[in-house]
Amino acid sequence: MKEYIINFSESIIPWLLSTGIRIVIIAVAAYLLNKILIRIIKRAIIVSVKKYNNDAETEGKKRENTLIRIFSGIIRGTIIIIALLIILTELGIKIAPILAGAGIVGVAVGFGAQYLIKDLISGLFIIIENQYRVGDVVNFDGIGGLVEDITLRMTTLRDLDGTVHHVPHGNIKSVSNLSKEYARINLNIGISYSSNLEHVITVINKTGNELAEDPAWKDAIIKAPQFLRIDDFADSAIIIKILGETKPIQQWEVTGELRKRIKIAFDTEGIEIPFPQTVIHHAKD
């Protein structure tokens, strides 16, 4: 037993002092290189976005975060692969057969890789054209939600129910960005045919101005909600359209508050919001 321990010590200690130290140096160097390159990439992206992007501060910040996340992932993955190959060489494992085998496997799956290439190319154009960023609310062909992550291959969305959707870029045919630069309040409300239109318009505009001047809401509103036009003559109501502008992703909260205030104002002013009604005429014999 003692001889086994002595032999083991005589074999493992020299290995630790030579190959083991080199492996530790490689791992530490890869870690430091990753940190340095990511820091350089962050600085370069921040400077370039501020120099060439005329968007608002919030919009520019979204683009910065998106580009930093994508390029950091590419750099990290590349450094890890190179470091692993070097460590395998230090362990005495020949990497040439591994690379050759990877090439053969790559040829075998080449036909399937066309979908991956399609995803990567589509993702590259999405990033270059700045179609959306992390933090935006978007719709992809019926799938919508908050963008939580973007890679070159796919986008991760979380919808209002909390469900996470992973959407490959190659499957995206159209993109609707609901939170770029600014958003709109686009509200239709029905009023009774017997209502005084001028009075209704005055009440709506007053309510919209009060909302825009409220300290709790004014930072979210760019343009106060105001009466725009009569949108339709429906069966039981006159449909009026109200339009305003808000900061990105604020339109739903502001519209909800506006609905509440309009209902209170209409009740106070005696303005009726009608419900569908049916008039039945009885014919006499």
VOPAGU-2260 file (C-alpha; in pm, 1 decimal, decimal comma):
REM VOPAGU-2260
SITE   aa  ch    i         X         Y         Z
SITE  MET   A    0       0,0       0,0       0,0
SITE  LYS   A    1     283,4     236,4      90,4
SITE  GLU   A    2     459,6     157,4    -235,9
SITE  TYR   A    3     137,6     236,6    -428,8
SITE  ILE   A    4     104,5     568,4    -250,2
SITE  ILE   A    5     470,3     651,0    -315,7
SITE  ASN   A    6     439,4     559,9    -685,4
SITE  PHE   A    7     117,6     758,0    -714,3
SITE  SER   A    8     279,4    1060,0    -549,9
SITE  GLU   A    9     585,2    1032,7    -771,9
SITE  SER   A   10     362,3    1030,5   -1084,1
SITE  ILE   A   11      92,6    1281,0    -996,3
SITE  ILE   A   12     308,7    1552,3    -835,6
SITE  PRO   A   13     531,5    1605,5   -1142,9
SITE  TRP   A   14     216,1    1608,7   -1359,4
SITE  LEU   A   15      56,1    1871,9   -1137,0
SITE  LEU   A   16     373,3    2080,2   -1140,3
SITE  SER   A   17     397,6    2071,0   -1518,4
SITE  THR   A   18      78,3    1993,0   -1711,5
SITE  GLY   A   19    -152,5    2087,8   -1422,7
SITE  ILE   A   20       1,0    2433,2   -1388,0
SITE  ARG   A   21     -20,5    2489,9   -1764,7
SITE  ILE   A   22    -390,0    2394,8   -1764,5
SITE  VAL   A   23    -455,6    2636,5   -1477,4
SITE  ILE   A   24    -266,2    2911,2   -1663,6
SITE  ILE   A   25    -472,2    2843,1   -1979,6
SITE  ALA   A   26    -800,0    2859,1   -1783,7
SITE  VAL   A   27    -699,3    3179,7   -1604,0
SITE  ALA   A   28    -578,1    3336,3   -1929,2
SITE  ALA   A   29    -906,0    3245,8   -2103,3
SITE  TYR   A   30   -1104,1    3397,0   -1814,1
SITE  LEU   A   31    -902,2    3720,0   -1816,9
SITE  LEU   A   32    -911,8    3744,1   -2197,0
SITE  ASN   A   33   -1290,4    3702,1   -2189,2
SITE  LYS   A   34   -1324,0    3981,8   -1931,6
SITE  ILE   A   35   -1091,6    4216,7   -2122,2
SITE  LEU   A   36   -1249,8    4160,0   -2463,9
SITE  ILE   A   37   -1604,8    4197,0   -2329,5
SITE  ARG   A   38   -1506,4    4523,2   -2159,4
SITE  ILE   A   39   -1354,0    4650,0   -2485,9
SITE  ILE   A   40   -1665,1    4545,2   -2678,9
SITE  LYS   A   41   -1889,7    4723,3   -2426,8
SITE  ARG   A   42   -1694,4    5046,8   -2456,5
SITE  ALA   A   43   -1686,0    5028,1   -2837,4
SITE  ILE   A   44   -2060,9    4961,2   -2859,3
SITE  ILE   A   45   -2150,6    5241,6   -2616,6
SITE  VAL   A   46   -1934,8    5492,1   -2805,8
SITE  SER   A   47   -2063,4    5386,7   -3149,9
SITE  VAL   A   48   -2429,1    5387,7   -3044,1
SITE  LYS   A   49   -2398,2    5735,9   -2894,0
SITE  LYS   A   50   -2212,6    5863,0   -3201,9
SITE  TYR   A   51   -2425,6    5713,6   -3480,3
SITE  ASN   A   52   -2764,2    5665,6   -3315,2
SITE  ASN   A   53   -3001,5    5962,1   -3292,9
SITE  ASP   A   54   -3264,9    5779,5   -3088,4
SITE  ALA   A   55   -3371,7    5890,1   -2743,5
SITE  GLU   A   56   -3163,1    5791,3   -2442,4
SITE  THR   A   57   -3389,5    5497,4   -2355,2
SITE  GLU   A   58   -3388,1    5370,9   -2713,9
SITE  GLY   A   59   -3008,9    5397,3   -2733,6
SITE  LYS   A   60   -2974,6    5208,3   -2405,1
SITE  LYS   A   61   -3187,6    4923,4   -2539,5
SITE  ARG   A   62   -2968,5    4895,0   -2848,3
SITE  GLU   A   63   -2652,1    4902,0   -2637,1
SITE  ASN   A   64   -2778,6    4621,0   -2412,8
SITE  THR   A   65   -2884,6    4411,1   -2711,3
SITE  LEU   A   66   -2553,0    4443,7   -2897,8
SITE  ILE   A   67   -2347,7    4386,7   -2581,9
SITE  ARG   A   68   -2545,1    4071,8   -2501,7
SITE  ILE   A   69   -2502,2    3928,0   -2852,4
SITE  PHE   A   70   -2131,4    4003,7   -2902,3
SITE  SER   A   71   -2045,7    3900,0   -2546,1
SITE  GLY   A   72   -2205,2    3561,8   -2610,8
SITE  ILE   A   73   -2008,0    3517,4   -2935,1
SITE  ILE   A   74   -1675,7    3610,1   -2769,6
SITE  ARG   A   75   -1741,0    3388,9   -2465,9
SITE  GLY   A   76   -1830,7    3086,9   -2677,9
SITE  THR   A   77   -1525,0    3129,6   -2905,1
SITE  ILE   A   78   -1280,6    3162,7   -2612,5
SITE  ILE   A   79   -1427,4    2857,5   -2435,6
SITE  ILE   A   80   -1392,5    2639,8   -2747,1
SITE  ILE   A   81   -1031,4    2750,2   -2811,2
SITE  ALA   A   82    -936,5    2702,7   -2444,0
SITE  LEU   A   83   -1088,5    2352,5   -2436,3
SITE  LEU   A   84    -894,5    2250,6   -2749,8
SITE  ILE   A   85    -567,8    2375,3   -2598,3
SITE  ILE   A   86    -638,4    2193,1   -2269,9
SITE  LEU   A   87    -711,3    1870,1   -2458,7
SITE  THR   A   88    -374,1    1907,6   -2630,6
SITE  GLU   A   89    -204,7    1952,8   -2292,4
SITE  LEU   A   90    -374,5    1633,4   -2170,2
SITE  GLY   A   91    -218,5    1445,2   -2457,4
SITE  ILE   A   92    -536,2    1409,1   -2658,7
SITE  LYS   A   93    -485,9    1463,4   -3029,5
SITE  ILE   A   94    -738,5    1715,6   -3150,9
SITE  ALA   A   95    -675,0    1656,9   -3523,0
SITE  PRO   A   96    -897,1    1343,6   -3533,3
SITE  ILE   A   97   -1161,0    1534,4   -3332,6
SITE  LEU   A   98   -1158,9    1821,4   -3580,9
SITE  ALA   A   99   -1165,2    1576,7   -3872,7
SITE  GLY   A  100   -1457,6    1391,9   -3716,8
SITE  ALA   A  101   -1634,7    1723,0   -3663,5
SITE  GLY   A  102   -1583,2    1800,3   -4032,0
SITE  ILE   A  103   -1734,2    1466,9   -4134,5
SITE  VAL   A  104   -2029,2    1519,5   -3902,5
SITE  GLY   A  105   -2065,1    1870,9   -4042,5
SITE  VAL   A  106   -2093,5    1733,0   -4394,8
SITE  ALA   A  107   -2345,0    1474,3   -4277,3
SITE  VAL   A  108   -2571,4    1734,7   -4121,2
SITE  GLY   A  109   -2505,9    1995,9   -4389,5
SITE  PHE   A  110   -2856,2    1973,8   -4529,8
SITE  GLY   A  111   -3006,8    2027,2   -4187,1
SITE  ALA   A  112   -2768,9    2314,9   -4117,5
SITE  GLN   A  113   -2937,7    2525,5   -4384,8
SITE  TYR   A  114   -3207,8    2610,6   -4129,8
SITE  LEU   A  115   -2940,7    2717,5   -3880,5
SITE  ILE   A  116   -2771,9    2934,3   -4144,0
SITE  LYS   A  117   -3109,6    3086,9   -4230,0
SITE  ASP   A  118   -3165,4    3170,3   -3861,1
SITE  LEU   A  119   -2819,4    3326,4   -3827,8
SITE  ILE   A  120   -2849,7    3539,5   -4142,0
SITE  SER   A  121   -3199,2    3659,6   -4043,3
SITE  GLY   A  122   -3073,5    3739,9   -3692,7
SITE  LEU   A  123   -2781,7    3937,3   -3835,5
SITE  PHE   A  124   -3016,6    4156,1   -4040,8
SITE  ILE   A  125   -3247,3    4207,1   -3740,8
SITE  ILE   A  126   -2951,1    4338,0   -3540,6
SITE  ILE   A  127   -2804,0    4551,6   -3818,7
SITE  GLU   A  128   -3140,4    4707,6   -3909,5
SITE  ASN   A  129   -3224,7    4763,7   -3541,2
SITE  GLN   A  130   -3574,0    4617,6   -3587,7
SITE  TYR   A  131   -3616,0    4554,4   -3214,3
SITE  ARG   A  132   -3406,5    4534,4   -2899,0
SITE  VAL   A  133   -3406,8    4368,0   -2558,6
SITE  GLY   A  134   -3685,8    4537,5   -2361,5
SITE  ASP   A  135   -3912,6    4603,7   -2661,1
SITE  VAL   A  136   -4265,3    4463,4   -2694,5
SITE  VAL   A  137   -4310,7    4293,8   -3032,6
SITE  ASN   A  138   -4546,8    4068,4   -3229,2
SITE  PHE   A  139   -4422,6    3787,8   -3455,4
SITE  ASP   A  140   -4700,2    3646,7   -3674,0
SITE  GLY   A  141   -4942,0    3615,6   -3381,7
SITE  ILE   A  142   -4683,1    3556,9   -3105,1
SITE  GLY   A  143   -4625,3    3865,6   -2892,4
SITE  GLY   A  144   -4447,1    3964,2   -2575,2
SITE  LEU   A  145   -4155,8    4142,4   -2411,3
SITE  VAL   A  146   -3815,3    4068,6   -2567,0
SITE  GLU   A  147   -3605,2    3916,7   -2288,4
SITE  ASP   A  148   -3309,9    3790,9   -2491,9
SITE  ILE   A  149   -3172,0    3803,6   -2846,3
SITE  THR   A  150   -2901,6    3580,8   -2993,0
SITE  LEU   A  151   -2796,1    3543,4   -3355,1
SITE  ARG   A  152   -3017,8    3234,3   -3379,9
SITE  MET   A  153   -3336,9    3320,4   -3193,5
SITE  THR   A  154   -3536,2    3569,3   -2987,2
SITE  THR   A  155   -3688,5    3492,4   -2646,7
SITE  LEU   A  156   -4026,3    3653,5   -2567,7
SITE  ARG   A  157   -4236,1    3651,0   -2250,2
SITE  ASP   A  158   -4606,9    3721,1   -2299,8
SITE  LEU   A  159   -4854,2    3876,5   -2056,9
SITE  ASP   A  160   -4939,1    3533,3   -1907,7
SITE  GLY   A  161   -4571,2    3476,9   -1826,6
SITE  THR   A  162   -4526,4    3215,4   -2101,5
SITE  VAL   A  163   -4179,7    3219,3   -2260,7
SITE  HIS   A  164   -4160,5    3179,1   -2640,4
SITE  HIS   A  165   -3834,1    3089,9   -2817,7
SITE  VAL   A  166   -3866,5    3205,1   -3179,0
SITE  PRO   A  167   -3595,4    3110,5   -3435,6
SITE  HIS   A  168   -3516,9    3409,2   -3655,8
SITE  GLY   A  169   -3564,1    3207,3   -3973,4
SITE  ASN   A  170   -3932,2    3155,6   -3882,8
SITE  ILE   A  171   -4004,3    3528,6   -3846,4
SITE  LYS   A  172   -4186,5    3662,1   -4152,5
SITE  SER   A  173   -4302,5    3996,2   -4012,4
SITE  VAL   A  174   -4219,1    4199,8   -3702,6
SITE  SER   A  175   -4445,5    4452,9   -3530,9
SITE  ASN   A  176   -4257,7    4663,7   -3275,1
SITE  LEU   A  177   -4504,9    4816,1   -3027,4
SITE  SER   A  178   -4249,3    5014,9   -2829,9
SITE  LYS   A  179   -4006,7    5191,5   -3062,7
SITE  GLU   A  180   -3945,9    5564,0   -3002,6
SITE  TYR   A  181   -4303,4    5632,7   -2885,3
SITE  ALA   A  182   -4647,3    5469,4   -2856,6
SITE  ARG   A  183   -5003,6    5586,3   -2909,1
SITE  ILE   A  184   -5326,8    5589,1   -2716,8
SITE  ASN   A  185   -5583,1    5479,3   -2975,6
SITE  LEU   A  186   -5920,6    5457,2   -2803,1
SITE  ASN   A  187   -6273,5    5426,1   -2945,0
SITE  ILE   A  188   -6571,3    5504,9   -2722,1
SITE  GLY   A  189   -6942,4    5487,0   -2800,6
SITE  ILE   A  190   -7181,2    5763,0   -2692,5
SITE  SER   A  191   -7556,6    5794,9   -2723,2
SITE  TYR   A  192   -7710,4    5948,8   -3036,0
SITE  SER   A  193   -7890,1    6194,6   -2808,7
SITE  SER   A  194   -7561,5    6328,6   -2663,0
SITE  ASN   A  195   -7446,7    6683,6   -2723,8
SITE  LEU   A  196   -7130,7    6630,9   -2929,8
SITE  GLU   A  197   -6971,4    6964,3   -2843,5
SITE  HIS   A  198   -7020,0    6893,7   -2474,4
SITE  VAL   A  199   -6874,7    6542,7   -2514,5
SITE  ILE   A  200   -6567,5    6677,6   -2696,8
SITE  THR   A  201   -6510,8    6938,0   -2424,6
SITE  VAL   A  202   -6532,2    6673,9   -2148,7
SITE  ILE   A  203   -6295,2    6435,0   -2330,0
SITE  ASN   A  204   -6033,2    6700,9   -2401,5
SITE  LYS   A  205   -6051,1    6831,9   -2044,2
SITE  THR   A  206   -6010,0    6478,7   -1907,3
SITE  GLY   A  207   -5711,7    6413,2   -2136,1
SITE  ASN   A  208   -5540,8    6738,5   -2035,3
SITE  GLU   A  209   -5594,2    6669,0   -1664,6
SITE  LEU   A  210   -5439,9    6324,2   -1707,7
SITE  ALA   A  211   -5136,8    6467,5   -1891,4
SITE  GLU   A  212   -5086,7    6728,1   -1617,2
SITE  ASP   A  213   -5119,0    6478,4   -1330,5
SITE  PRO   A  214   -4773,6    6440,5   -1161,2
SITE  ALA   A  215   -4826,6    6063,6   -1140,2
SITE  TRP   A  216   -4875,8    6032,2   -1518,2
SITE  LYS   A  217   -4717,9    6330,8   -1693,4
SITE  ASP   A  218   -4376,3    6162,9   -1729,2
SITE  ALA   A  219   -4537,4    5880,5   -1928,3
SITE  ILE   A  220   -4735,8    6106,5   -2164,5
SITE  ILE   A  221   -4583,5    6286,7   -2463,0
SITE  LYS   A  222   -4906,2    6429,8   -2609,6
SITE  ALA   A  223   -5230,3    6461,9   -2414,1
SITE  PRO   A  224   -5517,2    6235,0   -2530,2
SITE  GLN   A  225   -5767,8    6441,7   -2729,1
SITE  PHE   A  226   -6080,9    6395,9   -2939,2
SITE  LEU   A  227   -5981,9    6321,0   -3299,9
SITE  ARG   A  228   -6299,7    6246,9   -3497,4
SITE  ILE   A  229   -6630,0    6064,1   -3518,1
SITE  ASP   A  230   -6514,9    5721,8   -3627,7
SITE  ASP   A  231   -6844,5    5551,0   -3705,8
SITE  PHE   A  232   -7223,5    5555,5   -3676,1
SITE  ALA   A  233   -7290,1    5220,1   -3511,2
SITE  ASP   A  234   -7628,7    5057,0   -3449,5
SITE  SER   A  235   -7663,3    5183,6   -3093,5
SITE  ALA   A  236   -7393,1    5448,6   -3055,9
SITE  ILE   A  237   -7181,9    5718,7   -3215,4
SITE  ILE   A  238   -6820,8    5593,6   -3208,0
SITE  ILE   A  239   -6565,0    5863,4   -3133,4
SITE  LYS   A  240   -6187,8    5821,8   -3157,7
SITE  ILE   A  241   -5941,2    5957,4   -2900,5
SITE  LEU   A  242   -5570,3    5980,6   -2981,1
SITE  GLY   A  243   -5260,8    6064,4   -2775,5
SITE  GLU   A  244   -4892,3    5976,0   -2749,7
SITE  THR   A  245   -4698,1    5811,0   -2468,9
SITE  LYS   A  246   -4348,4    5686,6   -2402,2
SITE  PRO   A  247   -4278,2    5328,2   -2517,9
SITE  ILE   A  248   -4458,0    5047,2   -2327,2
SITE  GLN   A  249   -4664,2    5303,4   -2132,2
SITE  GLN   A  250   -4964,7    5309,5   -2367,3
SITE  TRP   A  251   -5157,7    5027,5   -2196,1
SITE  GLU   A  252   -5136,6    5172,4   -1845,2
SITE  VAL   A  253   -5217,9    5525,2   -1961,9
SITE  THR   A  254   -5511,0    5404,1   -2174,9
SITE  GLY   A  255   -5651,6    5212,2   -1877,4
SITE  GLU   A  256   -5632,0    5520,3   -1657,2
SITE  LEU   A  257   -5791,5    5730,4   -1932,5
SITE  ARG   A  258   -6085,6    5488,1   -1961,2
SITE  LYS   A  259   -6142,5    5510,8   -1586,5
SITE  ARG   A  260   -6135,3    5890,3   -1585,3
SITE  ILE   A  261   -6363,5    5919,9   -1890,2
SITE  LYS   A  262   -6620,6    5688,4   -1729,0
SITE  ILE   A  263   -6616,3    5899,2   -1410,3
SITE  ALA   A  264   -6640,5    6223,8   -1610,8
SITE  PHE   A  265   -6926,3    6089,7   -1825,8
SITE  ASP   A  266   -7118,5    5980,9   -1516,1
SITE  THR   A  267   -7067,0    6326,0   -1361,3
SITE  GLU   A  268   -7175,6    6509,9   -1680,6
SITE  GLY   A  269   -7468,4    6277,3   -1755,2
SITE  ILE   A  270   -7319,7    6146,9   -2081,9
SITE  GLU   A  271   -7452,1    5803,7   -2168,3
SITE  ILE   A  272   -7232,2    5516,2   -2291,3
SITE  PRO   A  273   -7503,5    5302,8   -2454,5
SITE  PHE   A  274   -7524,4    4925,9   -2476,5
SITE  PRO   A  275   -7670,1    4737,0   -2776,1
SITE  GLN   A  276   -8048,5    4768,2   -2785,1
SITE  THR   A  277   -8316,8    4600,8   -2992,8
SITE  VAL   A  278   -8651,4    4769,0   -3068,0
SITE  ILE   A  279   -8939,9    4527,6   -3132,0
SITE  HIS   A  280   -9258,0    4646,6   -3310,4
SITE  HIS   A  281   -9575,9    4440,4   -3259,4
SITE  ALA   A  282   -9789,8    4432,7   -3570,5
SITE  LYS   A  283  -10169,7    4442,7   -3524,6
SITE  ASP   A  284  -10404,2    4199,7   -3702,3
